[in-house]
Amino acid sequence: MKALIVGYGRMGRLIEERLLQGGHQVPLIIEPVLKGSPSSGAQVFPSLEEARKAGALKDLDLAIEFSLPSQSADNLILLAQEKIPAVCGTTGWYDRLDEVKAAVEAASCSLVWASNFSLGVNLFFRIASFAAKLMDPFAEYDVGGFEAHHNNKADSPSGTAKVLVQGVLKEMTRKKRGVYEMLDRKPEADELHYASLRVGSVFGDHSLIFDSPADSIEISHRARNRDGLVSGAVLAAQWLVAEKRTGTFTVDDVLEDIL
């Protein structure tokens, strides 16, 4: 497939490398401030709008978008208008998700988005949800958790933590809401406290703990590098173009087909 990469940071470069290794083409890259030459020899534009004006958004099978939260929604809307299917791994733009969905639907185009494309993380979500359903009848087991990331991460909690907590809440009748900030009080019985730590070079750890007076059960996911994210994004891209699809999907839809 011919893939457009929107955002040529660390993820964009790794995705380019993986696509080329798989025999795919990367003829076009969007990056406002390019540092170094693309391995693919791709044509580079500072924005999608500039690429559109130049007539460069032609004969592309798909776009993979890992840019900035402030840019992502506008990028996805423009891609939909150009009828280019997209895979988006940028987080922090979800307040405009309905607007993006409407644009994708109006154009009869397609989009796969996820807070985390890692195959391991998404399997972890399913394991956590199943565990929450299993533990819900046993009130002696309280539930909470924590996540840790490197000290350069700007947001807290992580988008992955929020998705994890929402999945657990969906399966538990006795927990109604997630609390992410520091607690200087006793948590309410229906609150699920999920804490964050920013320290050193930790790539990304997420844990869920079921604790009782008698024992404790913990499940966790620890990322070692970006390989899982890259593999998941490329897998989603291949799934999206494997057949004609229209609409907005999540990585969960991709997993449903595989499972």
C-alpha positions in Angstrom: 0.0 0.0 0.0 1.0 3.6 -0.5 0.9 5.3 2.9 1.0 9.0 3.9 2.6 9.7 7.2 1.4 12.7 9.1 3.8 13.6 11.8 7.5 12.6 11.4 8.6 12.4 15.1 9.8 9.2 16.7 6.6 7.3 16.0 6.4 8.5 12.4 10.0 7.5 11.7 9.5 4.0 13.2 6.2 3.5 11.3 8.0 4.6 8.1 10.7 2.0 8.8 8.2 -0.8 9.5 6.2 0.0 6.3 9.3 -0.1 4.1 10.4 -3.4 5.7 7.0 -4.8 4.8 7.3 -3.8 1.2 4.9 -0.8 1.4 5.6 2.6 0.0 5.7 6.0 1.8 5.6 8.6 -1.0 4.5 11.5 1.2 5.3 12.9 4.7 3.7 15.8 6.5 6.0 17.5 9.1 6.2 21.2 9.9 9.8 21.0 11.1 11.8 18.2 9.4 14.9 17.0 11.2 16.8 14.7 8.9 15.8 13.2 5.5 13.1 10.5 5.3 14.5 7.0 4.7 11.9 6.5 2.0 12.9 9.5 0.0 9.3 10.8 0.4 8.1 14.2 -0.7 7.7 16.4 2.4 5.2 19.2 3.1 4.8 21.3 6.2 1.0 20.7 6.4 -1.8 18.7 4.7 -3.3 21.9 3.4 0.0 22.7 1.6 0.1 19.2 0.2 -3.5 19.5 -1.0 -2.8 22.8 -2.7 0.2 21.2 -4.5 -2.0 18.3 -5.7 0.1 15.8 -3.7 -2.8 13.9 -2.0 -3.4 11.6 -5.0 -3.2 7.9 -5.3 -2.7 7.3 -1.6 -4.2 4.2 0.1 -4.0 5.4 3.6 -2.7 8.0 6.1 -1.1 7.2 9.5 -1.5 10.2 11.8 0.8 10.7 14.8 1.0 14.5 15.1 -0.1 16.9 17.9 -3.4 17.1 19.7 -3.8 20.7 18.5 -3.5 19.5 14.8 -5.0 16.1 14.8 -8.7 16.8 14.4 -8.2 19.2 11.6 -5.9 16.7 9.9 -8.4 13.9 10.1 -11.2 16.1 8.8 -9.1 17.2 5.8 -8.1 13.5 5.1 -11.8 12.5 5.2 -12.6 15.3 2.8 -9.9 13.9 0.5 -11.4 10.4 1.0 -8.1 9.1 2.4 -8.6 6.4 5.1 -6.7 7.2 8.2 -5.2 5.5 11.3 -4.8 8.0 14.2 -2.7 7.4 17.3 -2.5 11.0 18.5 -4.3 11.5 21.8 -5.7 14.6 23.4 -8.2 15.7 20.6 -11.2 13.6 21.7 -13.3 16.7 22.6 -13.7 16.9 18.8 -14.3 13.2 18.2 -18.0 13.8 17.2 -16.9 16.5 14.7 -14.4 14.1 13.1 -16.9 11.2 13.0 -19.3 13.5 11.2 -16.7 14.4 8.6 -15.8 10.8 8.1 -19.4 9.8 7.7 -20.2 12.6 5.3 -17.3 11.6 3.1 -18.1 7.9 3.3 -14.5 7.5 4.4 -12.9 5.5 7.2 -10.9 6.1 10.4 -9.4 3.8 13.0 -8.4 5.7 16.2 -7.0 4.5 19.5 -5.5 6.0 22.7 -2.9 3.2 22.4 -2.3 0.9 19.4 -0.1 -1.6 21.3 -1.5 -5.1 20.8 -0.3 -6.0 24.4 -2.1 -3.0 25.9 -5.4 -3.7 24.1 -5.3 -7.4 25.2 -4.5 -6.0 28.7 -7.7 -3.9 28.5 -9.7 -7.1 27.8 -8.1 -9.0 30.6 -8.7 -6.2 33.0 -12.4 -5.9 32.0 -12.9 -9.6 32.4 -11.2 -9.5 35.8 -13.4 -6.7 36.9 -16.5 -8.6 36.0 -15.3 -11.6 37.8 -14.4 -9.7 40.9 -17.5 -7.5 41.1 -19.6 -9.8 43.3 -16.9 -10.0 45.9 -17.2 -6.7 47.9 -14.2 -7.6 50.1 -12.0 -6.9 47.0 -11.5 -3.2 46.5 -10.0 -2.1 43.2 -7.6 0.6 42.1 -4.3 1.1 40.3 -1.5 3.3 39.1 0.5 4.2 36.1 4.1 5.4 35.7 5.8 7.2 32.8 9.0 9.1 32.1 9.4 12.6 33.5 9.0 14.2 30.0 5.4 13.1 29.6 3.2 16.1 29.6 -0.2 14.7 30.5 -1.5 12.9 33.6 -3.2 10.5 33.8 -2.3 8.8 30.6 -4.9 8.2 27.9 -4.3 4.5 28.4 -5.1 4.8 32.1 -8.4 6.5 31.3 -9.5 3.8 28.8 -8.5 1.1 31.3 -10.5 2.6 34.1 -13.6 3.2 31.9 -13.5 -0.5 30.8 -13.3 -1.6 34.5 -16.2 0.7 35.5 -18.3 -0.7 32.7 -18.0 -4.2 34.3 -18.4 -3.2 38.0 -21.7 -2.3 39.6 -20.1 -1.1 42.8 -17.7 1.3 41.2 -19.2 4.4 39.5 -16.4 6.8 38.8 -12.7 7.1 38.4 -10.6 9.5 40.5 -7.2 10.4 39.2 -6.0 13.3 41.3 -4.2 13.0 44.6 -6.6 12.1 47.4 -6.3 13.9 50.8 -9.4 12.1 52.1 -10.8 8.7 52.3 -12.1 7.5 48.9 -15.8 7.0 48.6 -17.0 3.4 48.3 -18.0 3.8 44.6 -14.8 5.5 43.6 -11.9 3.8 41.8 -8.7 5.6 42.6 -6.1 5.5 39.8 -2.8 7.3 40.5 0.0 8.6 38.3 3.8 8.8 38.7 6.2 10.7 36.5 9.8 9.6 37.1 13.0 9.0 35.2 12.9 7.1 31.9 10.0 4.7 32.6 8.5 4.0 29.2 5.0 3.1 30.4 3.6 0.9 33.2 -0.1 0.3 34.0 -1.4 -1.8 36.9 -4.8 -2.8 38.2 -5.0 -4.1 41.8 -7.8 -6.0 43.5 -7.1 -6.0 47.2 -8.8 -7.7 50.2 -7.8 -8.2 53.8 -6.7 -11.7 52.9 -4.8 -11.2 49.7 -4.1 -9.1 46.7 -4.4 -9.8 42.9 -2.5 -7.6 40.5 -2.5 -7.5 36.7 -0.1 -5.2 34.8 1.3 -4.2 31.5 4.8 -2.9 31.1 6.0 -1.4 27.7 9.6 -1.8 26.9 9.7 0.4 23.8 7.5 1.7 20.9 7.6 -1.6 18.9 4.2 -2.6 20.2 2.7 0.7 19.2 4.2 0.6 15.7 3.0 -3.0 15.1 -0.5 -2.2 16.2 -0.7 0.9 14.0 0.5 -1.0 10.9 -1.8 -3.9 11.7 -4.7 -1.4 11.9 -3.7 0.2 8.6 -3.6 -3.2 6.8 -7.0 -4.1 8.3 -8.5 -0.8 7.1 -7.4 -1.2 3.5 -7.9 -5.0 3.3 -11.4 -4.3 2.1 -13.7 -1.3 1.5 -14.7 0.0 4.9 -16.6 3.1 5.8 -17.1 4.7 9.2 -15.2 5.3 12.4 -13.6 2.3 14.2 -11.3 1.7 17.2 -8.5 -0.8 17.6 -11.0 -2.9 19.4 -12.8 -3.5 16.0 -9.5 -4.7 14.6 -9.0 -7.1 17.4 -12.6 -8.4 17.1 -11.9 -9.6 13.6 -8.7 -11.3 14.7 -10.2 -13.0 17.7 
